[in-house]
Amino acid sequence: MVTKDDLERFKKELLEEIRRFAVYPQKAGETSKTWLKSFEVRKLLGISAGTLQNLRVNGTLPYTKIGGLIYYKYEDILKLMNKENT
């Protein structure tokens, strides 16, 4: 039988693992995160929440949903930015 304490412990362990994989050594001029939340992407790209949603819906910007949060790979955002500049 799984108890509430078991689930809380699992949640904490899972969040620690996500945080551990979300950060890599910082390169000059780049963010230190591998995964960005929606508000970080909007700020980085200078776009609205609706525009970000359109990028998700039409498949322009891949994303991963964990729980109720949406995460974007930093490298995918760089690719998108490079596409717009070419």
C-alpha positions in Angstrom: 0.0 0.0 0.0 1.3 3.4 -1.0 0.9 6.1 1.7 0.8 9.9 1.4 4.3 10.1 2.9 5.5 7.7 0.2 4.1 10.0 -2.5 5.6 13.1 -0.8 9.0 11.4 -0.6 8.8 10.3 -4.3 7.7 13.9 -5.3 10.8 15.4 -3.5 13.1 12.8 -5.1 11.6 13.4 -8.6 12.0 17.2 -8.3 15.6 16.8 -7.2 16.3 14.7 -10.2 14.6 17.2 -12.5 16.7 20.0 -11.0 19.9 18.0 -11.3 19.4 17.4 -15.0 18.1 20.9 -15.7 21.4 22.7 -15.1 24.7 22.3 -17.0 28.0 24.3 -16.8 27.5 27.8 -18.1 29.1 28.9 -21.4 29.9 32.5 -22.2 26.8 34.4 -23.1 24.4 31.5 -22.6 21.9 30.6 -19.9 23.0 27.9 -17.4 19.7 26.0 -17.8 18.9 23.2 -20.2 15.1 23.5 -19.6 13.2 26.8 -19.4 9.7 27.5 -18.1 7.2 29.4 -20.2 7.8 32.8 -18.5 11.6 32.5 -19.2 11.0 31.7 -22.8 8.6 34.6 -23.2 11.1 37.0 -21.7 14.0 35.6 -23.8 12.0 35.8 -27.0 10.1 39.0 -26.1 6.7 37.4 -27.0 3.3 37.1 -25.3 1.8 34.0 -23.7 -0.5 33.7 -26.7 2.3 33.7 -29.2 4.1 31.1 -27.2 1.0 29.0 -27.2 0.8 29.3 -31.0 4.4 28.2 -31.3 3.5 25.1 -29.2 0.3 24.3 -31.1 1.7 24.6 -34.6 4.7 22.5 -33.7 7.3 25.3 -34.2 8.6 25.0 -30.6 8.8 21.5 -29.0 8.0 21.3 -25.3 7.7 18.8 -22.5 4.9 18.9 -20.0 5.6 17.7 -16.4 2.6 17.9 -14.1 1.0 21.2 -14.9 4.3 22.9 -16.0 5.6 23.3 -19.5 9.3 23.2 -20.2 11.3 24.1 -23.3 14.8 22.9 -24.2 17.1 25.9 -24.4 18.7 24.4 -27.5 15.3 24.3 -29.3 14.9 28.0 -28.5 18.3 28.7 -30.0 17.4 26.8 -33.1 14.1 28.8 -33.4 16.0 32.1 -33.0 18.6 31.0 -35.6 15.8 30.1 -38.0 14.2 33.5 -37.7 17.6 35.2 -38.4 18.2 33.3 -41.6 
